[in-house]
């Protein structure tokens, strides 16, 4: 449930945590101590940055999109990672 809530948060309000939440989501069936430490660190980060924000000026609308992928370059990895970001500014 925690990862699902964080995923919802990262999709709508906090895109800066999307990568971390995606990585933590891989281990929901069998998390070890390092995953719990990463989750605690993420919560500390969210607590420290709760008042941060992005303020947009009134200019014409520009949509930009970026994507990237990692196709298992490390033999210790078991899954590929990909991501995308679209900005509206």
C-alpha positions in Angstrom: 0.0 0.0 0.0 2.9 2.4 0.7 4.4 2.0 -2.7 0.9 2.5 -4.4 0.4 5.7 -2.4 3.9 6.9 -3.4 3.2 6.0 -7.0 0.0 8.1 -7.0 1.9 10.9 -5.4 4.7 10.8 -7.9 2.3 10.7 -10.8 0.3 13.8 -9.8 2.3 15.9 -7.4 5.9 14.8 -7.0 7.5 13.7 -10.2 11.0 14.1 -8.6 10.4 10.8 -6.7 9.1 8.7 -9.7 12.4 6.9 -10.4 12.9 5.9 -6.7 9.3 4.7 -6.3 9.6 2.7 -9.5 12.7 1.0 -8.3 11.2 0.3 -4.9 8.1 -1.1 -6.5 10.2 -4.0 -8.0 10.7 -5.5 -4.5 7.3 -5.3 -2.9 7.0 -9.1 -2.8 10.3 -9.7 -1.0 11.8 -6.5 0.4 15.0 -6.8 2.4 16.5 -4.4 4.9 18.1 -2.1 2.3 14.7 -1.5 0.7 13.2 -0.5 4.0 16.2 1.9 4.5 15.6 3.4 1.0 11.9 3.9 1.8 12.8 5.6 5.1 15.2 7.9 3.3 12.5 8.7 0.7 10.1 9.7 3.5 12.8 11.9 5.1 13.3 13.6 1.7 9.6 14.2 1.3 9.4 15.7 4.8 12.3 18.1 4.1 11.0 19.2 0.7 7.2 19.5 1.5 7.3 23.3 1.0 9.3 23.2 -2.3 7.4 23.9 -5.5 7.7 25.0 -9.1 6.1 28.3 -10.1 5.2 28.9 -13.7 5.1 32.3 -15.3 2.3 33.2 -17.8 3.9 32.4 -21.1 2.7 30.4 -24.1 2.3 26.7 -23.5 5.1 24.4 -24.6 5.0 20.7 -24.2 8.3 18.8 -24.1 8.8 15.1 -23.8 11.9 13.1 -22.8 12.5 9.4 -22.5 15.3 7.1 -21.5 15.9 3.4 -21.1 18.5 1.0 -19.5 18.5 -2.4 -21.1 20.2 -4.4 -18.3 23.8 -3.3 -18.7 24.6 -4.6 -15.2 24.5 -8.4 -14.8 23.1 -8.0 -11.2 20.0 -6.3 -12.6 17.1 -8.5 -13.4 14.8 -6.0 -15.2 15.2 -3.2 -17.6 14.3 0.3 -16.5 12.7 2.9 -18.7 11.0 6.2 -18.0 9.5 9.2 -19.6 8.8 12.8 -18.6 6.5 15.3 -20.3 6.6 18.9 -19.2 4.0 21.6 -19.7 5.4 25.0 -19.4 
